Amino acid sequence: MQVFFGKYKEHIAILFLLIATAFLRFKDLGYSDYISDEPGTFLYRGLPTKYDMTPLEFILSQRKGPMQILIGFMPYPIVGNYKNEFAQRIPFALFNTGAVIIFYFLIKRLAGSKLIGFLAALLFSVQGLVVAFGRVAQYQ
């Protein structure tokens, strides 16, 4: 038993980190309605607007980065509408979960310690703003 845990200790730590992070990001993700700024992340739908913008003009007119808008568009071809809050928030929750794992490897390399990397990533994972931004369809 000791050999098993010794050999896979880092894998078990990463798995624990993934489970804890995913629980905080995905539990009741679609429960609440959109907050006021979330619909602004949706890609231009090709419908006429009051300014008759092309999709490129729409992206360039935003005060947000283009990736936020493109990521917000990802669920649309799958679910077919923007009324599914859960589907709209999934890409942001997935990227946020991935950021926690990348943070673990970055700190592990900088500190030279798996334990410090794990503890730093765990603290990063449960930090309120990180959790909040992982649960909304918007990054600023």
C-alpha positions as CSV (number, residue, x, y, z in Angstrom):
1,M,0.0,0.0,0.0
2,Q,2.8,2.4,0.9
3,V,4.4,1.8,-2.5
4,F,1.2,2.6,-4.3
5,F,0.6,5.9,-2.5
6,G,4.3,6.8,-2.7
7,K,4.3,6.3,-6.5
8,Y,1.0,8.1,-7.1
9,K,1.1,10.7,-4.4
10,E,1.2,13.6,-6.8
11,H,-1.6,12.1,-9.0
12,I,-3.8,11.7,-5.9
13,A,-3.1,15.3,-4.9
14,I,-4.0,16.6,-8.4
15,L,-7.1,14.5,-8.4
16,F,-8.2,15.9,-5.0
17,L,-7.4,19.4,-6.3
18,L,-9.5,18.7,-9.4
19,I,-12.5,17.4,-7.4
20,A,-12.5,20.2,-4.9
21,T,-12.1,22.8,-7.7
22,A,-14.8,21.3,-9.9
23,F,-17.2,21.0,-7.0
24,L,-16.9,24.7,-6.3
25,R,-17.2,25.7,-10.0
26,F,-19.9,23.3,-11.3
27,K,-22.3,22.8,-8.4
28,D,-25.6,24.6,-9.3
29,L,-23.8,26.4,-12.1
30,G,-27.1,27.1,-14.0
31,Y,-29.2,27.8,-10.9
32,S,-29.3,31.5,-11.1
33,D,-30.3,33.8,-13.9
34,Y,-27.7,35.8,-15.8
35,I,-26.1,38.7,-13.9
36,S,-26.3,42.1,-15.5
37,D,-23.0,41.9,-17.5
38,E,-23.1,38.2,-18.6
39,P,-25.2,38.6,-21.8
40,G,-22.6,41.0,-23.1
41,T,-20.2,38.1,-23.6
42,F,-22.4,36.5,-26.3
43,L,-21.1,36.7,-29.8
44,Y,-23.0,38.8,-32.3
45,R,-25.7,36.5,-33.6
46,G,-25.8,37.7,-37.2
47,L,-29.2,39.4,-36.6
48,P,-29.7,43.0,-37.6
49,T,-29.0,45.4,-34.8
50,K,-29.9,49.0,-34.5
51,Y,-26.4,49.9,-36.0
52,D,-26.3,47.1,-38.6
53,M,-22.9,45.9,-37.3
54,T,-21.0,43.0,-38.9
55,P,-19.7,40.3,-36.5
56,L,-16.2,41.8,-36.8
57,E,-17.5,45.3,-36.0
58,F,-19.4,43.9,-33.1
59,I,-16.2,42.3,-31.6
60,L,-14.1,45.4,-32.2
61,S,-16.7,47.7,-30.6
62,Q,-16.6,45.8,-27.3
63,R,-14.5,47.0,-24.4
64,K,-13.7,43.3,-23.7
65,G,-11.1,41.0,-25.2
66,P,-12.2,39.1,-28.3
67,M,-11.5,35.7,-26.6
68,Q,-14.2,36.4,-24.0
69,I,-16.8,36.9,-26.7
70,L,-15.6,33.9,-28.7
71,I,-15.6,31.7,-25.6
72,G,-19.1,32.9,-24.8
73,F,-20.1,31.8,-28.3
74,M,-18.9,28.2,-27.9
75,P,-22.1,26.7,-26.3
76,Y,-24.4,28.2,-28.9
77,P,-23.9,25.7,-31.7
78,I,-24.4,22.9,-29.2
79,V,-27.6,24.1,-27.4
80,G,-28.9,26.4,-30.1
81,N,-29.9,29.3,-27.8
82,Y,-28.5,31.7,-25.2
83,K,-31.1,31.0,-22.6
84,N,-29.3,28.0,-21.1
85,E,-27.2,29.6,-18.3
86,F,-25.5,26.3,-17.4
87,A,-24.3,25.7,-21.0
88,Q,-23.2,29.3,-21.3
89,R,-21.1,29.2,-18.1
90,I,-19.4,25.8,-18.7
91,P,-16.5,27.1,-20.9
92,F,-15.6,29.7,-18.2
93,A,-15.8,27.1,-15.4
94,L,-13.6,24.6,-17.5
95,F,-11.0,27.3,-18.2
96,N,-11.0,28.3,-14.5
97,T,-10.5,24.7,-13.4
98,G,-7.7,24.4,-15.9
99,A,-6.1,27.5,-14.5
100,V,-5.9,26.0,-11.0
101,I,-4.1,23.0,-12.4
102,I,-1.7,25.2,-14.4
103,F,-1.2,27.3,-11.2
104,Y,-0.2,24.1,-9.3
105,F,2.5,23.2,-11.9
106,L,3.8,26.7,-12.1
107,I,4.2,27.1,-8.3
108,K,5.6,23.6,-8.0
109,R,8.3,24.5,-10.5
110,L,9.0,27.9,-9.0
111,A,9.1,26.7,-5.4
112,G,10.7,23.3,-6.2
113,S,8.2,21.6,-3.9
114,K,5.1,19.6,-4.7
115,L,3.6,20.3,-1.2
116,I,4.0,24.1,-1.7
117,G,2.5,23.8,-5.2
118,F,-0.4,21.8,-3.8
119,L,-1.2,24.2,-0.9
120,A,-0.8,27.3,-3.1
121,A,-3.2,25.8,-5.8
122,L,-5.6,24.7,-3.1
123,L,-5.7,28.2,-1.6
124,F,-6.0,29.7,-5.1
125,S,-8.9,27.3,-5.9
126,V,-11.0,28.3,-2.9
127,Q,-10.3,32.0,-3.1
128,G,-13.6,33.8,-3.4
129,L,-12.9,36.0,-6.5
130,V,-11.4,33.0,-8.4
131,V,-14.4,30.9,-7.6
132,A,-16.8,33.7,-8.5
133,F,-15.2,34.4,-11.9
134,G,-15.2,30.7,-12.6
135,R,-19.0,30.6,-12.2
136,V,-20.0,33.5,-14.5
137,A,-19.8,33.9,-18.3
138,Q,-17.6,36.9,-18.2
139,Y,-14.0,37.9,-17.5
140,Q,-12.8,41.5,-17.3
